[in-house]
Amino acid sequence: MELNFLIEYTSKPGETVYVSFPEGKDKEILSFNLAFKDLTSWQGSINMGSKHFQKKSRYNILVQDDSIGGVPEVLYCGSIKIKDNDTVNVYHKLNIGSKVINVRKTKPFKKVFNLVNSHIAKSHHSKKATHIFSISYPLLTPNIFVCLTGSAKTMNLFNDRNPLLFKKKKNNKGTIKLNLSNETFPIEFKIAFFDVDKKCIVAYEPGLNNIIDKQADKNELQIFYIEPDCREFLWKGSGINVPVFSLRSNNTWGIGDFTTIKTLVDYAEMIGVKMIQLLPVNDTISTFSDADSYPYSAISSFALNPLYLNVAQIAQQQNTILLGDEIAASKRINELTFCDYESVIHLKIGVLKRIFEAVKNEFTFETDFALFFEENKEWLVSYAAFCVLRDKFETTDRTRWGEYEIYNSEKIQDLVQPSGIFYDAVLFWYFVQYHLHLQLENAGRYAHKKGITLKADLPIGVAKQSVDAWVNPAIFNLNMQAGSPPDAFSMLGQNWSFPTYNIGQMRQDDFDWFSRRMKCLQKYFDALRIDHVLGLFRIWSIPQNQVNGTMGVFVPAVPLAKSHFADAGLFFNEERLCSPFITEDVLNEIFGGVIGAIKTIFFDGLSLKKELNDQQKIEKYFIGNPEFKKYKQSLFDLVASVILLKDFKYENGYHFRINVQQTISYNHLTETEKRCIDKLYNRYFFEMQNTLWEQEGTATLKMLTKETNMLLCAEDLGMVPSFTEKVLEDLDILSLQVQQMPKKADASFSDTNEATYGTVVMPATHDMAPIRLWWEQNKTTAQLFYNSILKESGNAPYFCEPWLCKKIIELHLKSPAMWSVFLLQDLLAINGKVRRPNPAEERINDPANPKQIWNYRMHLTLEMMMQQDELNIEIKEMIAATGR
């Protein structure tokens, strides 16, 4: 049998294109090179016996750039079913350069959105087919079908209203098999797009018609594989981004809860939004105060936050009467314009304990509870024990837990046994988690019925004083703190105080902890934001004795050796490069008239005293000695005034301090030394680490994709390595593009028109100022944005008026990106009557403030928002007009 391939591919010098059959019956990989035909095509033939083929044989078309080597790139993955044909001609028309991310098999598109209307298309399969037409396509809007039309009678003679529709299938492929033996040749044909609402073809693939120049010989089969350019008709959606705690309804107790999500779903359905994106919902209760408001500092990666329980609903279900003072307190805190965490948690826990006392001898016999406990006991038992010990010792600091400081499974089993004195307390936390599970699960089912998907948030870490770190300390580096390097929003970087992951240890059990986290989230959610995805390539690691993010290094990273400096033409002086640069002149410039007192307290000569020579020691000193506290950051800066940081493991390994050019130490180098440092600095951060980081991130992200069918969306902001986009694209993980935070070094803003389809576009995230606040706080930048992005002339208005907010929202809705997602307050900003009077009250988080209280709350109830007809109609029309 003769197998012929003709591939449309515009090649580059030095490239080889070949076909590989990795699944032959003889178990050998059969491959052969194609020959360069012209600038846009390659061809090749091979004679082969049937022994090489299974019932359906898979093959790959690959391109290898021989000039640079490396891994071949797969242009197409196909399959071929060979019967009794003597000759098979395979034609490939590839849509190279516009790869569309494939998310059809993810949970939102399989379980929530009804995108497949296959009953509309008939099957076109001739038994004695001479020609097979096969297409592959991404997610299309439900009303659009890819179709085949042509000059043959069996193709309905280019009839725009009666083409042959390809059936939509779950594997993103469609096939039409025709017998063209009685047709007149040559035959011209086109792949086109049929709108079932308009009942006609609305677009054709670009370029000239495809031509079949001659009739197939006897026992000859011609197969056409075509990847049409579908970008104009891709499925797109819009979303709302809001924390659960910010939700406000008539029935909330001062903070949003899981049942409030259902009311938000009703609002989302009303305005045409398809996704609700939430912040993390894990338990963060450590101190029972506002300090627990940080949703990324979880005490458990599995337990849900008791704050989000609708306690009144449980009381009603358990026939428990709420007391007058409890009702009055709930109404009082529900009138507040901010989240009063301390009041809410004490009120809810108090009522829950009263309900629990009434039902504790009954609920454990419920079948649903027994099933819940069995499915979750791996984390639930240790979590409940943790909560009991936290409450007993009034702290999550395990060093104060006596015999329980180190986790011991036998001791914990003794603590939680039914005959023990702590059993009621343990059972209480089972009760709380069980009802949280029921309410969140119910909210998810409700969203699905409304055709709306829920998106969770996977935090990059957990609290150091958490159940996870207590039970599994080996999978964390407890002597390090995760954070991020400096960026436009935090000049000192960020220190999140989470322990970093011990990835090497995690690999020992095939990432079991991560796997269980993903499965837990998938019970309730359809999509997932991977917080700080860059941390899975390399995490910014700050030693436990430092405070500012500037004192971190990327882990893993290839360290510099002394030889690197010699090669760069710089004499290596460890004392000068690794120690804080301090002189009398430097101290005088910083401390001025108080230099005498500062030197007495903090210095021995020109060196910081041993007991005050790191940022943590200085921080602790000022807790009880506030007199010179305004100089604390200046002292931190002196500690950080180094060129290099020593490697944590290797004695002769070194890493550049981030933003070294901004240090006092750097400014006192000679110009020649600065040039050498700059050259080596750029090589260290932007060349030396790439291979290692790409391998690390790819392996970890593959693990995540393997463990879930949730739609994965990366939060890939910050110091983004050049390879990140391709890694995410290859793994079908969506990227994030935020208008305020461009990834291009020479850009002031991200261009929503240039976003790829595999992207989520947002004007701002919860870590940024919403549109109106950003506009007022950055007047120069707002003026540039007004003229260059909004294309308006003249001076920008002082305030971001409703029409400006609407224009920014429309830019994102019109983007080619799969998703455009908005902070809820940014959507409300388009209406002057509805939006909050003071935009400064709308910020959720300020990364530059490590003591931020996350207490943003909607100024309107959801019920009031649903009555804002003018606003809601305007939003719905904008979404509909952009095909979202």
Disulfide bonds with the S-S distance in Angstrom:
none
